[in-house]
């Protein structure tokens, strides 16, 4: 479990939570920090005359402030009082610290890339609360941390949906530029066949098996586990999703990213409770797997 979760966090959390008061205080602090950083980025983008990015970060800051209010209401409902900042005893996972510098200095920053960074931030929060839940001894803290993890997974899903929109918008603009003046035959050549998630899972399992040969120790063991898990996921993912066949030739991280998006999107659209449970489990496995691949690069 530690190796699984810290691939997202970078390091194990600095301690354990001993009360719901501490949990709500830390949750509020994490959401408030994210709101503050998004607000700072919105202002920086405004100064740089990047109005689309400024508007995007303003929206993200507002969403994080809503999360702060949600934690406050939850604390008041459970404990009869708002979170107390004085009870934050140890540092939470970094919130957009590394990404903020890239966002502010990059000349190539786009809404899609900015949303990708926001997704990673929410994935870290999901991993953090999953870790807390896994090692909590108090049942109340464990249940609350699991609820926090589910909440963060919902935030991941929302941001990924927005990121897909940004991706399609940017892709359509690029396609319009590429096909401008092209013949009908040239335009038709851009069409491609498709594969399902099961096919991509099997391809990803082969990637992971190959990567294991270049690793050692715990990293090799974890990659072997992921390869086996990925083969199991392939069985559950047969017939799910519709991906360009060309994606089979992509690198492991690109395939893992596409599969994560697909599971989250399918979970959003699922109405059958049993299917929803399967898709959510696939999404959680895919998020942790993607984080592991990122940690290797």
Secondary structure, DSSP 8 states (H G I E B T S, - for coil): -HHHHHHHHSS--SS---SHHHHHHHHHHHHHHHHHHHHHHHHHHHHTT-HHHHHHHHHHHHHHHHHHHHHHHHHHHHHSS---GGG--S-----SHHHHHHHHH-SS--HHHHHHHHHHHHHHHHHHHHHHHHH--SHHHHHHHHHHHHHHHHHHHHHHHHHHHHHHHHHHHHHHHHHTT--HHHHHTT---EE-HHHHHHHHHHHHHHHHTT--HHHHHHHHHHHHHHHHHHHHTTT---EEGGGGGS-HHHHHHHHHHHHHHHHHH--SHHHHHHHHHHHHHHHHHHHHHHHH-
